[in-house]
Amino acid sequence: MLNGLAIETEQPIPLPLLVAAPVEVTPEDLRARAGVCRLLAGVFVEEPSPEFLSALRAPEALRSLEEAGLRFDADFTGADPAELSDSLSIEYTTLFAASGGFPPVESVRLTGRYQQEPHFAVKEIYKRAGFELQKGRFFVFEDQLGVELSFVAGLLEGCAAALAADDVAQFRWRDRELKRFWVGHLGKWVRGYARLIERAAEHSFYREMARLLGEFAEAEIAALRLRIDDQDKGKLVVPKSEVKVAFNPDEPVCGACPGST
């Protein structure tokens, strides 16, 4: 079972930053991959806190990010901390929360609406796995990108623990759940979405983190030996799907009911 997990946006940056998963899986590599998931979850789940940004701009963290291929501009590396926090809060709202933005939510990216089938599907998956989302600073949907990445991080950490303990059955179960989640959820939308945000972002922080997200997703899918169609495709506008009718439209209602006045 997975423990109840909160979205952590202020934990240590995983160093060195592992993007491409190795051929031979080890507990250390699995934990490193989980660390990248948690880093990305912290980036996309809410506006970055000053503490989170300070940790990312520490020399060792910046070197690790650069070694992973990220190239931040002076708007991130040289900005005053208070100004950086303010500008990224505005950028986060513009990109992810404001009208006309691109919410990092699976239901929205695949159906054009909130709380559709992916939302309820992941809630059931979390419940079955024992994953409980704890309240953070802001409300988030269960199929929000940061939450889904945190769930994957928990599975990777569980795989690492099982591998270290030579618990083959537990490792296989968690590995199977990990693959299912990529196939059924993250793999369907995160790659196209990452390309969209990389294009749309004005600040180099979100541009480069979106690039890291896309590259990490591609590496994970390859490491897990999966083939998944990108259903998001980086669309600027997602057509709204039809809302499923939860009642029989042929049944009489209100004043049409027998005996009504």
DRENPA-3360 file (N, C-alpha, C; in nm, 2 decimals, always signed):
BEGIN
1 = MLNGLAIE = +0.08/-0.12/+0.00/+0.00/+0.00/+0.00/+0.09/+0.12/+0.00 ~ +0.04/+0.23/-0.06/+0.11/+0.36/-0.06/+0.06/+0.43/+0.06 ~ +0.15/+0.50/+0.12/+0.11/+0.59/+0.24/+0.04/+0.71/+0.18 ~ -0.04/+0.77/+0.27/-0.10/+0.90/+0.24/+0.01/+1.00/+0.20 ~ +0.00/+1.07/+0.09/+0.10/+1.16/+0.05/+0.05/+1.30/+0.02 ~ +0.12/+1.39/+0.06/+0.09/+1.53/+0.03/+0.18/+1.57/-0.09 ~ +0.14/+1.67/-0.16/+0.23/+1.73/-0.26/+0.34/+1.81/-0.19 ~ +0.46/+1.77/-0.21/+0.57/+1.84/-0.15/+0.64/+1.93/-0.25;
9 = TEQPIPLP = +0.64/+2.06/-0.22/+0.70/+2.15/-0.32/+0.83/+2.21/-0.26 ~ +0.87/+2.17/-0.14/+0.99/+2.23/-0.08/+1.09/+2.13/-0.04 ~ +1.09/+2.01/-0.10/+1.18/+1.91/-0.06/+1.31/+1.92/-0.14 ~ +1.42/+1.85/-0.10/+1.55/+1.87/-0.16/+1.54/+1.83/-0.31 ~ +1.62/+1.90/-0.39/+1.62/+1.87/-0.54/+1.70/+1.75/-0.56 ~ +1.65/+1.65/-0.63/+1.72/+1.52/-0.65/+1.84/+1.54/-0.74 ~ +1.96/+1.50/-0.68/+2.08/+1.52/-0.75/+2.16/+1.39/-0.75 ~ +2.23/+1.36/-0.86/+2.21/+1.42/-0.99/+2.08/+1.40/-1.05;
17 = LLVAAPVE = +2.04/+1.48/-1.14/+1.90/+1.48/-1.20/+1.90/+1.37/-1.31 ~ +1.83/+1.26/-1.28/+1.82/+1.15/-1.38/+1.70/+1.17/-1.47 ~ +1.73/+1.18/-1.60/+1.62/+1.19/-1.70/+1.60/+1.06/-1.78 ~ +1.71/+1.01/-1.83/+1.71/+0.89/-1.90/+1.73/+0.77/-1.81 ~ +1.63/+0.68/-1.80/+1.64/+0.57/-1.71/+1.73/+0.46/-1.77 ~ +1.82/+0.40/-1.68/+1.91/+0.30/-1.73/+1.85/+0.17/-1.77 ~ +1.92/+0.09/-1.84/+1.87/-0.04/-1.88/+1.85/-0.13/-1.76 ~ +1.95/-0.14/-1.68/+1.94/-0.22/-1.56/+1.89/-0.14/-1.44;
25 = VTPEDLRA = +1.77/-0.18/-1.39/+1.71/-0.10/-1.28/+1.77/-0.14/-1.15 ~ +1.80/-0.03/-1.07/+1.85/-0.05/-0.93/+1.76/+0.04/-0.84 ~ +1.76/+0.01/-0.71/+1.68/+0.09/-0.62/+1.73/+0.24/-0.63 ~ +1.86/+0.27/-0.64/+1.90/+0.40/-0.65/+1.85/+0.48/-0.77 ~ +1.84/+0.41/-0.89/+1.79/+0.47/-1.01/+1.64/+0.49/-0.99 ~ +1.57/+0.40/-0.93/+1.42/+0.42/-0.91/+1.40/+0.54/-0.82 ~ +1.47/+0.55/-0.72/+1.45/+0.66/-0.63/+1.49/+0.80/-0.70 ~ +1.59/+0.79/-0.79/+1.62/+0.91/-0.86/+1.51/+0.95/-0.96;
33 = RAGVCRLL = +1.45/+0.86/-1.02/+1.34/+0.88/-1.11/+1.22/+0.94/-1.03 ~ +1.20/+0.88/-0.91/+1.09/+0.93/-0.83/+1.12/+1.08/-0.79 ~ +1.24/+1.11/-0.76/+1.28/+1.24/-0.73/+1.25/+1.34/-0.84 ~ +1.27/+1.30/-0.96/+1.24/+1.39/-1.08/+1.09/+1.41/-1.08 ~ +1.01/+1.30/-1.06/+0.86/+1.32/-1.06/+0.82/+1.42/-0.95 ~ +0.88/+1.41/-0.83/+0.84/+1.50/-0.73/+0.88/+1.64/-0.76 ~ +1.00/+1.66/-0.82/+1.04/+1.79/-0.86/+0.94/+1.85/-0.96 ~ +0.90/+1.78/-1.06/+0.81/+1.82/-1.16/+0.67/+1.84/-1.10;
41 = AGVFVEEP = +0.63/+1.76/-1.01/+0.50/+1.78/-0.94/+0.50/+1.91/-0.87 ~ +0.61/+1.95/-0.80/+0.62/+2.07/-0.73/+0.62/+2.19/-0.83 ~ +0.67/+2.18/-0.95/+0.67/+2.28/-1.05/+0.52/+2.31/-1.10 ~ +0.45/+2.21/-1.12/+0.32/+2.22/-1.19/+0.20/+2.22/-1.10 ~ +0.21/+2.18/-0.97/+0.09/+2.17/-0.89/+0.04/+2.30/-0.84 ~ +0.12/+2.40/-0.82/+0.08/+2.53/-0.77/+0.19/+2.63/-0.80 ~ +0.16/+2.76/-0.77/+0.26/+2.86/-0.78/+0.38/+2.83/-0.69 ~ +0.50/+2.84/-0.75/+0.62/+2.80/-0.67/+0.65/+2.89/-0.55;
49 = SPEFLSAL = +0.68/+2.84/-0.44/+0.71/+2.91/-0.32/+0.85/+2.97/-0.33 ~ +0.88/+3.08/-0.25/+1.01/+3.13/-0.25/+1.11/+3.03/-0.21 ~ +1.08/+2.94/-0.11/+1.17/+2.84/-0.07/+1.20/+2.74/-0.18 ~ +1.10/+2.70/-0.25/+1.12/+2.61/-0.37/+1.21/+2.67/-0.47 ~ +1.19/+2.79/-0.50/+1.27/+2.86/-0.60/+1.42/+2.88/-0.55 ~ +1.43/+2.91/-0.42/+1.57/+2.92/-0.37/+1.64/+2.79/-0.38 ~ +1.57/+2.68/-0.35/+1.64/+2.55/-0.36/+1.68/+2.52/-0.51 ~ +1.60/+2.56/-0.60/+1.63/+2.53/-0.74/+1.74/+2.62/-0.79;
57 = RAPEALRS = +1.76/+2.73/-0.73/+1.86/+2.82/-0.78/+2.00/+2.81/-0.71 ~ +2.00/+2.71/-0.61/+2.12/+2.68/-0.55/+2.23/+2.63/-0.65 ~ +2.35/+2.66/-0.64/+2.45/+2.63/-0.74/+2.45/+2.48/-0.78 ~ +2.44/+2.39/-0.68/+2.45/+2.25/-0.71/+2.32/+2.20/-0.79 ~ +2.21/+2.26/-0.75/+2.08/+2.23/-0.82/+2.09/+2.28/-0.97 ~ +2.14/+2.40/-0.98/+2.15/+2.46/-1.12/+2.24/+2.38/-1.21 ~ +2.35/+2.33/-1.15/+2.45/+2.25/-1.23/+2.38/+2.12/-1.27 ~ +2.30/+2.06/-1.18/+2.24/+1.93/-1.22/+2.13/+1.96/-1.32;
65 = LEEAGLRF = +2.06/+2.07/-1.31/+1.96/+2.10/-1.42/+2.03/+2.13/-1.55 ~ +2.14/+2.19/-1.55/+2.21/+2.22/-1.67/+2.27/+2.09/-1.73 ~ +2.31/+2.00/-1.65/+2.36/+1.87/-1.70/+2.25/+1.79/-1.76 ~ +2.13/+1.81/-1.72/+2.01/+1.75/-1.78/+1.97/+1.81/-1.91 ~ +2.03/+1.92/-1.94/+2.00/+1.99/-2.07/+1.92/+2.11/-2.06 ~ +1.89/+2.15/-1.94/+1.80/+2.27/-1.92/+1.89/+2.40/-1.93 ~ +1.83/+2.50/-2.00/+1.90/+2.62/-2.02/+1.82/+2.74/-1.98 ~ +1.83/+2.78/-1.85/+1.75/+2.89/-1.80/+1.81/+3.02/-1.85;
73 = DADFTGAD = +1.72/+3.12/-1.87/+1.77/+3.26/-1.90/+1.80/+3.33/-1.78 ~ +1.84/+3.46/-1.79/+1.87/+3.54/-1.68/+1.74/+3.58/-1.60 ~ +1.62/+3.56/-1.67/+1.50/+3.59/-1.59/+1.48/+3.50/-1.48 ~ +1.55/+3.38/-1.48/+1.54/+3.29/-1.37/+1.67/+3.29/-1.29 ~ +1.78/+3.29/-1.35/+1.91/+3.27/-1.28/+1.96/+3.40/-1.21 ~ +1.92/+3.52/-1.27/+1.97/+3.65/-1.22/+1.87/+3.74/-1.16 ~ +1.74/+3.70/-1.15/+1.64/+3.78/-1.10/+1.64/+3.79/-0.95 ~ +1.60/+3.91/-0.90/+1.58/+3.93/-0.76/+1.48/+3.83/-0.71;
81 = PAELSDSL = +1.51/+3.76/-0.59/+1.42/+3.66/-0.54/+1.27/+3.70/-0.53 ~ +1.25/+3.82/-0.48/+1.11/+3.86/-0.46/+1.04/+3.89/-0.60 ~ +1.12/+3.95/-0.69/+1.06/+3.97/-0.82/+1.04/+3.84/-0.90 ~ +1.13/+3.75/-0.88/+1.11/+3.62/-0.95/+0.99/+3.55/-0.90 ~ +0.97/+3.55/-0.77/+0.85/+3.49/-0.71/+0.72/+3.55/-0.76 ~ +0.72/+3.68/-0.77/+0.60/+3.75/-0.82/+0.58/+3.72/-0.97 ~ +0.68/+3.73/-1.05/+0.67/+3.70/-1.20/+0.62/+3.56/-1.23 ~ +0.67/+3.46/-1.15/+0.63/+3.33/-1.17/+0.49/+3.30/-1.12;
89 = SIEYTTLF = +0.45/+3.37/-1.02/+0.31/+3.36/-0.98/+0.21/+3.41/-1.09 ~ +0.25/+3.52/-1.15/+0.17/+3.57/-1.26/+0.17/+3.48/-1.38 ~ +0.29/+3.43/-1.41/+0.30/+3.33/-1.52/+0.22/+3.20/-1.50 ~ +0.23/+3.16/-1.37/+0.15/+3.03/-1.34/+0.00/+3.06/-1.36 ~ -0.05/+3.17/-1.31/-0.19/+3.20/-1.33/-0.22/+3.21/-1.47 ~ -0.14/+3.28/-1.55/-0.17/+3.30/-1.69/-0.17/+3.17/-1.77 ~ -0.07/+3.09/-1.74/-0.06/+2.96/-1.82/-0.16/+2.86/-1.78 ~ -0.18/+2.85/-1.65/-0.25/+2.73/-1.59/-0.39/+2.75/-1.53;
97 = AASGGFPP = -0.42/+2.88/-1.49/-0.54/+2.90/-1.41/-0.63/+3.00/-1.47 ~ -0.59/+3.10/-1.55/-0.67/+3.20/-1.60/-0.75/+3.15/-1.72 ~ -0.86/+3.22/-1.75/-0.94/+3.19/-1.87/-0.85/+3.21/-1.99 ~ -0.86/+3.11/-2.08/-0.77/+3.11/-2.20/-0.64/+3.04/-2.18 ~ -0.62/+2.99/-2.06/-0.49/+2.92/-2.03/-0.50/+2.77/-2.06 ~ -0.41/+2.70/-2.01/-0.40/+2.55/-2.03/-0.39/+2.48/-1.90 ~ -0.50/+2.45/-1.84/-0.50/+2.38/-1.71/-0.43/+2.25/-1.72 ~ -0.34/+2.22/-1.62/-0.27/+2.09/-1.63/-0.35/+1.98/-1.56;
105 = VESVRLTG = -0.46/+1.95/-1.63/-0.56/+1.85/-1.57/-0.60/+1.76/-1.69 ~ -0.59/+1.63/-1.66/-0.61/+1.53/-1.76/-0.75/+1.54/-1.82 ~ -0.85/+1.55/-1.74/-0.99/+1.56/-1.80/-1.00/+1.68/-1.90 ~ -0.94/+1.79/-1.86/-0.95/+1.91/-1.95/-0.87/+1.89/-2.08 ~ -0.76/+1.83/-2.07/-0.67/+1.81/-2.19/-0.73/+1.70/-2.28 ~ -0.81/+1.61/-2.23/-0.86/+1.50/-2.32/-1.01/+1.52/-2.35 ~ -1.08/+1.59/-2.27/-1.23/+1.60/-2.30/-1.27/+1.75/-2.31 ~ -1.19/+1.84/-2.27/-1.23/+1.98/-2.27/-1.31/+2.02/-2.15;
113 = RYQQEPHF = -1.33/+1.93/-2.05/-1.41/+1.96/-1.93/-1.34/+1.91/-1.81 ~ -1.37/+1.97/-1.70/-1.33/+1.92/-1.57/-1.41/+1.80/-1.52 ~ -1.35/+1.72/-1.44/-1.42/+1.61/-1.37/-1.49/+1.51/-1.46 ~ -1.42/+1.47/-1.56/-1.48/+1.37/-1.65/-1.42/+1.23/-1.62 ~ -1.43/+1.14/-1.71/-1.40/+1.00/-1.68/-1.25/+0.98/-1.62 ~ -1.15/+1.05/-1.68/-1.02/+1.04/-1.62/-1.01/+1.07/-1.47 ~ -1.09/+1.18/-1.43/-1.09/+1.22/-1.29/-1.14/+1.11/-1.20 ~ -1.25/+1.05/-1.23/-1.30/+0.94/-1.15/-1.22/+0.81/-1.16;
121 = AVKEIYKR = -1.16/+0.79/-1.27/-1.08/+0.67/-1.29/-0.95/+0.68/-1.20 ~ -0.89/+0.79/-1.20/-0.77/+0.80/-1.11/-0.80/+0.80/-0.96 ~ -0.92/+0.86/-0.93/-0.96/+0.85/-0.79/-0.97/+0.70/-0.74 ~ -1.03/+0.62/-0.83/-1.04/+0.48/-0.80/-0.91/+0.41/-0.79 ~ -0.82/+0.45/-0.88/-0.68/+0.39/-0.87/-0.61/+0.43/-0.75 ~ -0.62/+0.55/-0.71/-0.56/+0.60/-0.58/-0.61/+0.53/-0.46 ~ -0.75/+0.51/-0.46/-0.81/+0.44/-0.35/-0.76/+0.30/-0.34 ~ -0.75/+0.23/-0.45/-0.71/+0.09/-0.45/-0.57/+0.08/-0.41;
129 = AGFELQKG = -0.48/+0.18/-0.44/-0.34/+0.17/-0.40/-0.31/+0.23/-0.27 ~ -0.41/+0.29/-0.20/-0.39/+0.35/-0.07/-0.32/+0.48/-0.08 ~ -0.34/+0.55/-0.19/-0.28/+0.69/-0.21/-0.39/+0.79/-0.17 ~ -0.36/+0.87/-0.07/-0.45/+0.98/-0.03/-0.39/+1.11/-0.05 ~ -0.46/+1.20/-0.12/-0.41/+1.33/-0.14/-0.44/+1.42/-0.02 ~ -0.34/+1.47/+0.04/-0.36/+1.56/+0.15/-0.38/+1.71/+0.11 ~ -0.45/+1.78/+0.19/-0.48/+1.92/+0.15/-0.35/+2.00/+0.15 ~ -0.33/+2.08/+0.04/-0.22/+2.17/+0.03/-0.27/+2.32/+0.04;
137 = RFFVFEDQ = -0.19/+2.41/-0.02/-0.23/+2.55/-0.01/-0.36/+2.58/-0.09 ~ -0.37/+2.50/-0.20/-0.48/+2.53/-0.30/-0.55/+2.39/-0.33 ~ -0.68/+2.40/-0.36/-0.75/+2.28/-0.41/-0.70/+2.24/-0.54 ~ -0.68/+2.11/-0.56/-0.64/+2.05/-0.69/-0.73/+1.93/-0.71 ~ -0.75/+1.90/-0.84/-0.83/+1.78/-0.88/-0.73/+1.66/-0.88 ~ -0.79/+1.55/-0.86/-0.71/+1.42/-0.85/-0.64/+1.39/-0.98 ~ -0.69/+1.44/-1.10/-0.62/+1.42/-1.22/-0.54/+1.54/-1.27 ~ -0.50/+1.62/-1.17/-0.41/+1.73/-1.20/-0.27/+1.67/-1.22;
145 = LGVELSFV = -0.19/+1.74/-1.30/-0.06/+1.69/-1.34/+0.03/+1.66/-1.21 ~ +0.03/+1.76/-1.12/+0.12/+1.74/-1.00/+0.08/+1.62/-0.92 ~ -0.05/+1.59/-0.91/-0.10/+1.48/-0.83/-0.07/+1.35/-0.90 ~ -0.09/+1.34/-1.03/-0.05/+1.22/-1.11/+0.10/+1.19/-1.10 ~ +0.18/+1.29/-1.11/+0.32/+1.27/-1.09/+0.36/+1.23/-0.95 ~ +0.29/+1.28/-0.85/+0.32/+1.23/-0.72/+0.28/+1.09/-0.70 ~ +0.18/+1.05/-0.76/+0.14/+0.91/-0.75/+0.24/+0.82/-0.82 ~ +0.29/+0.86/-0.93/+0.39/+0.78/-1.00/+0.52/+0.78/-0.92;
153 = AGLLEGCA = +0.55/+0.89/-0.85/+0.67/+0.89/-0.76/+0.66/+0.79/-0.65 ~ +0.54/+0.78/-0.59/+0.51/+0.68/-0.49/+0.53/+0.54/-0.54 ~ +0.48/+0.51/-0.66/+0.50/+0.38/-0.71/+0.65/+0.35/-0.74 ~ +0.72/+0.45/-0.79/+0.87/+0.43/-0.81/+0.94/+0.40/-0.68 ~ +0.90/+0.48/-0.58/+0.97/+0.46/-0.45/+0.93/+0.32/-0.39 ~ +0.81/+0.28/-0.41/+0.77/+0.14/-0.37/+0.85/+0.04/-0.44 ~ +0.87/+0.06/-0.57/+0.95/-0.04/-0.65/+1.09/-0.05/-0.60 ~ +1.14/+0.07/-0.56/+1.28/+0.07/-0.51/+1.29/+0.00/-0.38;
161 = AALAADDV = +1.19/+0.02/-0.29/+1.19/-0.05/-0.16/+1.18/-0.20/-0.18 ~ +1.09/-0.24/-0.27/+1.07/-0.38/-0.29/+1.19/-0.45/-0.35 ~ +1.26/-0.38/-0.44/+1.38/-0.43/-0.51/+1.49/-0.44/-0.40 ~ +1.50/-0.34/-0.32/+1.61/-0.35/-0.21/+1.58/-0.46/-0.11 ~ +1.46/-0.50/-0.09/+1.42/-0.60/+0.00/+1.41/-0.74/-0.06 ~ +1.44/-0.74/-0.19/+1.43/-0.87/-0.27/+1.28/-0.92/-0.26 ~ +1.19/-0.83/-0.26/+1.04/-0.87/-0.26/+0.99/-0.87/-0.40 ~ +1.01/-0.98/-0.47/+0.98/-0.99/-0.61/+0.83/-0.97/-0.64;
169 = AQFRWRDR = +0.74/-1.02/-0.56/+0.60/-1.01/-0.58/+0.56/-0.87/-0.57 ~ +0.61/-0.80/-0.46/+0.57/-0.66/-0.44/+0.63/-0.57/-0.55 ~ +0.75/-0.60/-0.60/+0.81/-0.52/-0.71/+0.72/-0.54/-0.83 ~ +0.69/-0.66/-0.87/+0.61/-0.68/-0.99/+0.47/-0.62/-0.98 ~ +0.41/-0.62/-0.86/+0.28/-0.55/-0.85/+0.29/-0.40/-0.88 ~ +0.39/-0.34/-0.81/+0.40/-0.19/-0.83/+0.45/-0.16/-0.97 ~ +0.54/-0.24/-1.03/+0.58/-0.22/-1.16/+0.46/-0.23/-1.26 ~ +0.38/-0.32/-1.24/+0.26/-0.34/-1.32/+0.16/-0.22/-1.31;
177 = ELKRFWVG = +0.14/-0.17/-1.18/+0.06/-0.06/-1.16/+0.12/+0.07/-1.23 ~ +0.25/+0.08/-1.22/+0.32/+0.19/-1.28/+0.29/+0.19/-1.43 ~ +0.31/+0.08/-1.50/+0.29/+0.07/-1.64/+0.14/+0.10/-1.68 ~ +0.05/+0.05/-1.60/-0.09/+0.07/-1.62/-0.13/+0.22/-1.62 ~ -0.06/+0.29/-1.52/-0.10/+0.43/-1.50/-0.04/+0.51/-1.62 ~ +0.08/+0.48/-1.66/+0.13/+0.55/-1.78/+0.04/+0.53/-1.90 ~ +0.00/+0.40/-1.92/-0.08/+0.37/-2.04/-0.22/+0.43/-2.03 ~ -0.28/+0.42/-1.92/-0.41/+0.47/-1.90/-0.43/+0.62/-1.88;
185 = HLGKWVRG = -0.32/+0.68/-1.83/-0.34/+0.82/-1.79/-0.22/+0.91/-1.84 ~ -0.12/+0.92/-1.77/-0.01/+1.02/-1.80/+0.04/+1.01/-1.94 ~ +0.06/+0.89/-1.99/+0.11/+0.87/-2.12/+0.02/+0.92/-2.23 ~ -0.11/+0.94/-2.21/-0.20/+0.98/-2.31/-0.19/+1.13/-2.33 ~ -0.14/+1.21/-2.23/-0.15/+1.35/-2.25/-0.03/+1.43/-2.21 ~ +0.06/+1.38/-2.13/+0.16/+1.46/-2.08/+0.27/+1.51/-2.18 ~ +0.29/+1.43/-2.28/+0.40/+1.46/-2.38/+0.35/+1.58/-2.47 ~ +0.23/+1.57/-2.52/+0.18/+1.68/-2.60/+0.16/+1.81/-2.52;
193 = YARLIERA = +0.12/+1.79/-2.40/+0.10/+1.90/-2.31/+0.23/+1.97/-2.28 ~ +0.33/+1.89/-2.26/+0.46/+1.95/-2.23/+0.51/+2.04/-2.35 ~ +0.49/+1.99/-2.47/+0.53/+2.06/-2.59/+0.45/+2.19/-2.60 ~ +0.32/+2.19/-2.56/+0.24/+2.31/-2.57/+0.29/+2.41/-2.47 ~ +0.32/+2.37/-2.35/+0.37/+2.47/-2.25/+0.51/+2.52/-2.28 ~ +0.59/+2.44/-2.34/+0.72/+2.48/-2.38/+0.71/+2.59/-2.48 ~ +0.61/+2.58/-2.57/+0.59/+2.69/-2.67/+0.52/+2.81/-2.61 ~ +0.43/+2.79/-2.52/+0.35/+2.90/-2.47/+0.41/+2.98/-2.36;
201 = AEHSFYRE = +0.51/+2.92/-2.29/+0.57/+2.99/-2.18/+0.65/+3.11/-2.22 ~ +0.63/+3.22/-2.15/+0.72/+3.34/-2.17/+0.84/+3.34/-2.08 ~ +0.83/+3.28/-1.96/+0.94/+3.28/-1.87/+1.02/+3.15/-1.89 ~ +1.15/+3.16/-1.89/+1.23/+3.04/-1.92/+1.22/+2.93/-1.81 ~ +1.17/+2.97/-1.69/+1.15/+2.86/-1.59/+1.05/+2.76/-1.64 ~ +0.93/+2.80/-1.68/+0.83/+2.71/-1.73/+0.86/+2.65/-1.86 ~ +0.93/+2.73/-1.95/+0.97/+2.67/-2.08/+1.06/+2.55/-2.05 ~ +1.16/+2.57/-1.97/+1.26/+2.46/-1.95/+1.20/+2.35/-1.87;
209 = MARLLGEF = +1.12/+2.37/-1.77/+1.06/+2.27/-1.69/+0.96/+2.19/-1.78 ~ +0.89/+2.25/-1.87/+0.81/+2.18/-1.96/+0.89/+2.09/-2.05 ~ +1.01/+2.14/-2.09/+1.10/+2.05/-2.17/+1.14/+1.93/-2.09 ~ +1.18/+1.95/-1.97/+1.22/+1.84/-1.88/+1.10/+1.74/-1.86 ~ +0.98/+1.79/-1.85/+0.87/+1.71/-1.83/+0.85/+1.62/-1.96 ~ +0.86/+1.68/-2.07/+0.84/+1.60/-2.20/+0.95/+1.50/-2.22 ~ +1.08/+1.54/-2.19/+1.19/+1.44/-2.21/+1.18/+1.33/-2.10 ~ +1.14/+1.36/-1.98/+1.13/+1.26/-1.88/+1.02/+1.16/-1.91;
217 = AEAEIAAL = +0.91/+1.21/-1.96/+0.80/+1.12/-2.00/+0.84/+1.03/-2.11 ~ +0.91/+1.08/-2.21/+0.96/+1.00/-2.32/+1.05/+0.89/-2.27 ~ +1.14/+0.93/-2.18/+1.24/+0.83/-2.12/+1.17/+0.73/-2.04 ~ +1.07/+0.77/-1.96/+1.00/+0.67/-1.88/+0.92/+0.57/-1.96 ~ +0.85/+0.62/-2.07/+0.78/+0.53/-2.15/+0.87/+0.43/-2.22 ~ +0.99/+0.48/-2.27/+1.08/+0.39/-2.33/+1.14/+0.29/-2.23 ~ +1.17/+0.34/-2.11/+1.23/+0.25/-2.01/+1.13/+0.14/-1.97 ~ +1.00/+0.17/-1.97/+0.90/+0.07/-1.93/+0.85/-0.01/-2.05;
225 = RLRIDDQD = +0.91/+0.02/-2.17/+0.89/-0.06/-2.29/+0.74/-0.05/-2.33 ~ +0.68/+0.07/-2.33/+0.54/+0.09/-2.36/+0.53/+0.16/-2.49 ~ +0.42/+0.14/-2.56/+0.38/+0.21/-2.68/+0.25/+0.28/-2.65 ~ +0.25/+0.41/-2.64/+0.13/+0.49/-2.60/+0.11/+0.60/-2.70 ~ -0.01/+0.61/-2.76/-0.04/+0.72/-2.85/-0.06/+0.85/-2.77 ~ +0.00/+0.96/-2.82/-0.02/+1.09/-2.76/-0.15/+1.15/-2.81 ~ -0.25/+1.15/-2.72/-0.38/+1.20/-2.75/-0.40/+1.35/-2.73 ~ -0.31/+1.41/-2.66/-0.31/+1.55/-2.63/-0.27/+1.63/-2.76;
233 = KGKLVVPK = -0.15/+1.59/-2.81/-0.10/+1.65/-2.93/-0.07/+1.80/-2.92 ~ -0.07/+1.85/-2.80/-0.03/+1.99/-2.78/-0.13/+2.09/-2.84 ~ -0.26/+2.05/-2.84/-0.36/+2.13/-2.89/-0.38/+2.26/-2.81 ~ -0.39/+2.37/-2.89/-0.42/+2.50/-2.82/-0.56/+2.51/-2.77 ~ -0.65/+2.45/-2.84/-0.79/+2.45/-2.79/-0.84/+2.30/-2.80 ~ -0.90/+2.25/-2.69/-0.95/+2.12/-2.68/-1.10/+2.12/-2.69 ~ -1.15/+2.06/-2.80/-1.30/+2.06/-2.82/-1.37/+1.99/-2.70 ~ -1.48/+2.05/-2.65/-1.55/+1.99/-2.54/-1.63/+1.87/-2.59;
241 = SEVKVAFN = -1.60/+1.76/-2.52/-1.68/+1.64/-2.55/-1.82/+1.65/-2.49 ~ -1.90/+1.56/-2.54/-2.04/+1.56/-2.50/-2.05/+1.51/-2.35 ~ -2.13/+1.57/-2.27/-2.15/+1.53/-2.14/-2.24/+1.41/-2.14 ~ -2.20/+1.30/-2.07/-2.28/+1.18/-2.07/-2.40/+1.20/-1.99 ~ -2.52/+1.17/-2.05/-2.65/+1.18/-1.98/-2.66/+1.08/-1.87 ~ -2.69/+1.12/-1.75/-2.70/+1.03/-1.64/-2.84/+0.99/-1.61 ~ -2.94/+1.03/-1.70/-3.08/+0.99/-1.68/-3.14/+0.96/-1.82 ~ -3.26/+0.90/-1.82/-3.32/+0.87/-1.94/-3.40/+1.00/-1.99;
249 = PDEPVCGA = -3.35/+1.06/-2.11/-3.41/+1.18/-2.15/-3.56/+1.16/-2.20 ~ -3.60/+1.04/-2.22/-3.74/+1.01/-2.26/-3.84/+1.01/-2.15 ~ -3.79/+1.00/-2.02/-3.88/+1.00/-1.91/-3.93/+1.14/-1.89 ~ -4.06/+1.15/-1.85/-4.12/+1.29/-1.82/-4.06/+1.35/-1.70 ~ -4.04/+1.48/-1.70/-3.99/+1.55/-1.58/-4.08/+1.67/-1.55 ~ -4.07/+1.71/-1.43/-4.13/+1.84/-1.38/-4.28/+1.83/-1.42 ~ -4.33/+1.94/-1.49/-4.47/+1.95/-1.52/-4.52/+1.84/-1.61 ~ -4.44/+1.77/-1.68/-4.48/+1.66/-1.76/-4.51/+1.53/-1.69;
257 = CPGST = -4.48/+1.53/-1.56/-4.50/+1.40/-1.48/-4.65/+1.38/-1.46 ~ -4.70/+1.26/-1.46/-4.84/+1.23/-1.44/-4.88/+1.28/-1.30 ~ -5.00/+1.34/-1.30/-5.05/+1.39/-1.17/-5.00/+1.52/-1.13 ~ -4.91/+1.58/-1.21/-4.85/+1.71/-1.17/-4.95/+1.82/-1.20 ~ -4.95/+1.93/-1.13/-5.04/+2.04/-1.16/-4.96/+2.16/-1.21;
% end
